[in-house]
Amino acid sequence: MNPLRLFHFDIPTYGNYGDTLLFEAVRQTFEGFGGRDRFDVYDTRPLRDAVGPRLVDMINAEADAVVVGGGGLFLSDTNPNRRSGWQWNISVDQLRRLEKPLIVFAVGNNRFYGQPDFADPFREHLALTVEKSVFFGLRNLGSVRTIREYLPPSLRDRVVYQPCPTTIASHLFPDLADTPVAPGRTIAVQSIVGKRQLRAGFDADAIYAAQARVLARLAGEGWDLRSVPFSRADLRFGEVLAEHGVDAPETRLFAVRDAMFRGLEVLRESPTFLGTRGHAQMVPFGVGAVPVSLDVHPKTGYFASDLGHPEWALDPRDAGFEETLYRTLHDVDDRADELRAELAATRERLYRLTLDNVAGIHSALGGAPAQPTHVAFTPPERRLALRAFRAAADRSASEGALRGARSELATARAQAAVGPQPAPAPATSVRRPAAPAAPSSEPAPTFLVRATRKARRTLVR
């Protein structure tokens, strides 16, 4: 029996740890399913790159289905484009040409508070995507509810719940998560209040300072604090902690080539995690931590509610935020054993739901009946997966540089075709008709020519 061949649109990046781990977790969810012989994720492309007819033709000729996701892809301004209105950069016309069924897996509505609504052609593109999908699963129930509102009634029930596979990391990577928590009170922290939150009225300085004061109190009570930034923008919070005299050794999980799986080993050591990013909830939860977050984005509230603990997403604009945060962190620590057992049962439920969903996908694609089971990758296999990820990330960076070189070459050629412009004559001189400028014979820079030739050979768009 040959496995079903899946083409995956992903985001190969070292810049955000959540995305670094997420897309590999999606692949291993499929490839480990049903005895590891049901699916083969045979090729990938960055989903933010424009999808052209040649790539569509290749997928139509080679793939059995196309996986899109996961991640917070329903966001209009991270990869702004008029082709789709969200991050997957494929036009309506090219989407219509795509003959293979889609699997939209663990994607989320990532609109920020106060952010403008999606622009055209989002509704048309979304409806067509749902129509062409054998599975359209969103990572939290809040996304399921809000994305359904953009669809005609006939399509709304096709949007279902599929948790992010990072939330079941203890099942996908059991040897990396199966470590007893060290005795003592330990909390890892991450925080970012960015430009979008500022536009929505959040006060970054006040929120950072309030968290720092709470963490200083905990440190004074003997807690062990650790700073774990997921992205470069998170570094500011570490600086604020230092300014408040809080000793929180820092472990960066971004811009590190081996962070994909090492990050799980870092996160499993802290029974409590305080964060503001979605994956700063989901990944720690996936390896056993209690995730406490700030409600600076709807998705943090969505996830806390899905866990049955909406009180774990605290609104930093509330008058009593600082004291509420202090009490909440003490409460989850006091109930650590009880909550870890409860959340282990929740992860098991999400794991079973995921396997049932993948079994349904396999059946919908014409696969033979399969038991909803999963076999995790071994450490040597994970090392191979990490090498493949590095190659994809390097390829994506190189292709981006090549496209930039092509753009520079086009600009250089356009400027050369215009030729040098005559200097303006003094106001007192008699202006004579200027002779037409001869086209410049100066060649474009050699490195641009080489880069463009290489781009034409290597890019499939």
N, C-alpha and C positions, 0 to 999 in steps of 0.2 A: 504494500500500500504506500503510495507516494504522498508525502505531506502536502497540504495546501500551501501555495506560494503567496506570501504576503509582502506587499510593497508598503513601506512605512514612511509617512511624512512626519518628521521629528524636528527637534532643535538641538543640534550638537553644540554644546557650549560648556566652557569652564566658568562662565561669568555669574551663574546663579546655581547654587548647589541643588536646589529643588529640581531644576530642569536637568542638571547633570545626571542625577539618579533616576528621575522619573521615566525617561524614554527607554532606558535600559530595563527598568522594571516592567514596562509594558511589553517589551520584547520577550523577557524571560517568563512573563505570565503566559504568553501564547506558546512559546517554544517548549516550556516544561509541561504543557497540558497533556493529559491522557496518555502517559507513557513516553512523552517526548518524541512522538513520531506523527503528530497530527498537523503541525504548522511549521513552516520554515519562513522566517522573516529574512528574505534573501537580498533585499536592497533597500536603501533609504535615500531620502533627499530632505534638505531643510525646508520646512513648510512655509517659511517666510520668503523664500525665493520665488520669483515669478515662474509659474508652470506654463511652459510653452507646448506647442503641438508635437514636437519631437519626443518630449518626455511622455506625453499622453499616448502617443503611438507605441512607445516602448512598453509602457505599462499594459496597454491593451494586448500586446503580443506576448507578454511574459507572465503576468500576474494572474492569480485567481481572485484576489481581492486587495483592497487598499485600506490600510489602517491610518487614521488621522488622530493624532493625540498621544497622550493626554495633555493636560495643562490648561491654564486659563486662557484659552484661545479666543473666547468671545470678548474681545477688547479692540476698540477701533483705533487707538492712537499709538500702540507699541510698534505695529508694522502697518502704518496707514497706507491704504490703497483703495482704489475705486473699482477693483476687480470683484471683491467679495464683501467689503465692509467689515471684515474681521481678519484674524491673523493668517489664515490659510490663503495664500496668494494665488488663487486660481480663478480665472474669469468665468462668468456664467457660460460663455460659449465653449471654453475648454472643458468645463465641468460636464456640459451636455455631451461632449465628444467622448468622455471617459466611459468605457463600456463595462468596466469591472465594478462589482458592488463595493460599497463603502462600509467601513467599520469605524464609526466615530466612538472613541473609547476614552472614558474618564476625562472628558473635557468640561470646562467650567465657564460660567458667566462671570467675567472678571471686571465688569464695570465698577468704577469707584463711586463713592458717595458724591453726588452733585455733578457727575460727569454727563456731558451731553449724550443723548440717545444715539443709537446706531443710525448711520446714514445709508441711503440707497447705494448699492442694490442689496443691502443686508437681508431684508425680508425675502426677496426673490431668491437670493443665493441660499439662504438657510432652508427654505422650503424645498428647493431642488436637491440640496444635500440630504435632507431627511428622506425624500422620495427615493433617492438612489442608494440608501443605506439598508443593509440587512440588520444593522444594529446601530442605535444612536443612544449612547449611554453617557450621562453627565455625572460629575463627581460628587455632587451634593444635592439634597432635595430642594434647596433654595434655587439652584440653577435649573433643575427640572421645572420648577414652578414658573420661574421668570422667563425662561427661553420658550416655553410652551405658548406664552402670550404673544409671541411674534409669528406664530404659525396659524394657518387656517384650522378650524376645528377638526377637520378630517385627518390631520397629521399629528395632533397633539399627543395622542396616546402612544405614539411611536417613540416618544422621548421618555427614557427610563433611567433608573438609578444605577450607576456603575461607579463605586468608590475608586479613588485614586489608588493604583497598586502600591504606592509608597506606604499606604496605611496598613498593608499586609506584609511589610518587610520581614517580620519575624517568621513568616511562612515561606516567602521567596528566598530568603537568605538566613535560614535557621541557625547556622553555626555562627553568624555574625551578631545575632541578637540574643543567643542563649547564654547569657552571662549574669550571674547573681549580682544584684545591686549592692555596691559597697555600703557598709554601715555608715551612718551619719547623714546629716542633712546636706544635700547637694542640689544645686539648681544651675542650669545652663540658661543663658539669656541671649536674645537677639532683638534688635528693635530698629525700625526705620519708619519715620514719618516724612514722606516725600512730598514732592511738588503738588501732586494731585490731592493729597490730604490737606495741604496748606490752602489750596484753592477752595476746598470744601469747608474751611473754617477751623481745622485742627491747629493747635499751637504746639509746634514741634518742641520748642525749648521747654515749655511747661511740662509736656508729657515726658520728655527725657528726664527732666529734673525730678519729677515726682517718682518715676521708677527708680532713679538713682538713690533717692532718700529711703525708699522702702528697702532696697537691696543693701544699703549701708546699715539699716537697722538689723536686717537678717545676718549680715556679716558680724555685727557686734554680738549677736546671739550664738555665734559659732558655726553658721552655715558656710559651706564651701561654695564659692561662686566661680562660674566659668563663662567667658564670653565666646560665643560661637557665631561669628558673622557668616551669613550665607552668601552675601554679595558685597561688593565694594562700598555701596551706599550705606551699609550697616556699620561701617567703621566709626562714624561720628558718635554713635552711642557708646562705644568703648572709650572714646575721648571724654565724654561726659562723666562716665563712671570714674575715670582717673581724676577728673577735676573735683569730684566729690569725695576723693580719698578712698574709693572702693577698689580693693584688690581683686581683680577678676582676670586671671590668666587667659590669654586669647589664643584660640585655635581657629584659623581661617579655613573655611571649606570651599572658597572660590579661588580661581586662578591657580589651582593645584592639580597637576596631571593625574595623581593617583587618589584623589579625594572621593571618587565615586563610591567605593566600598569602604575605604578607611573612615569616611564620614559616619557610617553606621556604627563603627566601633567607638568613635568619639561620643556619639549621641546616646548610645546605650548605657553610658556610665553615669548619666544624670537621671534620677527618678522624676524630676520635675523640669519642665521647660517653659520659659516665659518668652513669647515672641509676638511679632506682628505680621509676619508673612504666612501665607497659607501653608506652605510646605514646612515652615517652622512650627506648625501644629502637627501636620500629617506625618512627617518623617519621624520625629520623636515618638509620637503615638505608635507608629508602626514597629518600633523596637522596644516598646514597653513603658514610655514615660507618660506622665499626666501632663497634657498640654493646656497651659493657661495662656490666654492671648488678650490682646487689646482689640476692641471693636472699632478699628480704623478703616475697615473695608468690609462690605457685606459678607464676603466669603468666610471670614473668621467666625462670624456669628452663625453662618450656615453650618459649618463643620461642628462647632460646639453643640448646636442643636441636634445634629445627626447623632452625636455621641450620647444624647440624653442629658447634657449638662450645659444649657445655655448660659448659666451663671459663670462659666469659665471664659466667656468673652466679655470683658469689662469695657464699658464706655469711658474713655479718659476725659470726656467733657463733663461727666457728673461731678457735682460739688464734692462728694465724698470719695472720689476715685482712689486717692492715695491710701486711705485707711481701708477701703474695701479690698484693694489689691493686697495689702499686708495681711488682712484676715483670710483672704482666699488662699494665699500661698501657705499660710499656717494650717488651714483646714485640710488642704490636699496632702500636706505632709503628715498631719496627725492621722489621717485615714489612709496612709500609703498602701498598706497591705490589702485592705478592703478594695481600694480603687484599682490597684494593679490587677487583682483577680477579676473585677468587673470589666475592665478594659480588655483583658485577655479574652474574655468571652465575647466582647464586642468585635475584636479582631477576627475571632473564629467565625462569627456570623458574616462579616464582610468578606472573608476568604471564601466561605461556602457560596455566597451570592456571586462572587466573581467567577468561580468555577462553573456555576450553573449558567451564567451569562455566556461564558466562553463555549460551553457545551452547546448552547443554543446557536451561537454563531457557526460553530463547526457543522451542525446539522443543517442550518439554513444555506450553507455553501455546498451542500451535497455530500458532506463527509459521512463515513460510516458511523453508526452509533458508538459513542465513547463514554466511558465512565468519567464523571467530573473529578478527576484526580490531577495531582501536580507533582512532578519530580524536580526538586531544586537543582540548580547547577552546582557542580563541585568546585572547590577552590581553583584547580587548574583551568576549568572551563570558564570561571569568572575572569581569570587573568587573560584568557583569549578574548573574552568579551570586552574587557577594558582596552586591549590593544586595538580591537576593531573600532571602539568608540573614539580612541585617540586618532586613528586614521581618518575617521569621518569628520572629526572636529578640525583636524589639520586640513583636510580637503575643503571643508566649508570655508575656512579662513583663506585658503589659497584662491578659491574660486571668487571670493569677495574681492580679493586684491586684484585678480585678473579682470574682473568686471570694472573695477575702478581704473585700471590701466587702459582698458578699452575706451572708457569715457574720456580719460585724459588725452588719449590719442586722437579721438574724434575732435576734441576741442583744439588740439594742436594743428590738426589738418585744416580745420575751418579757419583758424587764424592765419595759417600759411597761405590759404587760397585767397584771402582778402589782400594780403601783401602789406608792406609798410605804408602808413598814412603820411602824407606830406605835412611838414610842420606848418602851423598857421603863419601867414605872412604878417609883417609889421603893419600896423594900421595905416601908416603913411605911404606904403609901397603901392605900386600898381599891380593888381592881381592879374596874373596871366593864366590862361587855361592850363590846367595840369594835364600832362600826358597820362594815359591810362597806366595804372601800375601793372607791371609784369608779374605773373604768378611767381611766388617764391619757389626756388628750386631747392631750398634747404630741406633735407629730409627730416622726418619726424625722429625724435630720439630713438636710438637703436633699442634700448631696453623696452620701450613701449611697443615697438614693432614685434619684438620677440614675445612679449607677454600676450599681445593680441593673437599672434599665431598659435600660441599654446592654448589660449582660451578657446579658440575655434576648434582645436583638436579635442579638448577635454570636456568642455561643457556640453551637457545634454539638457536642453531646455525646450 
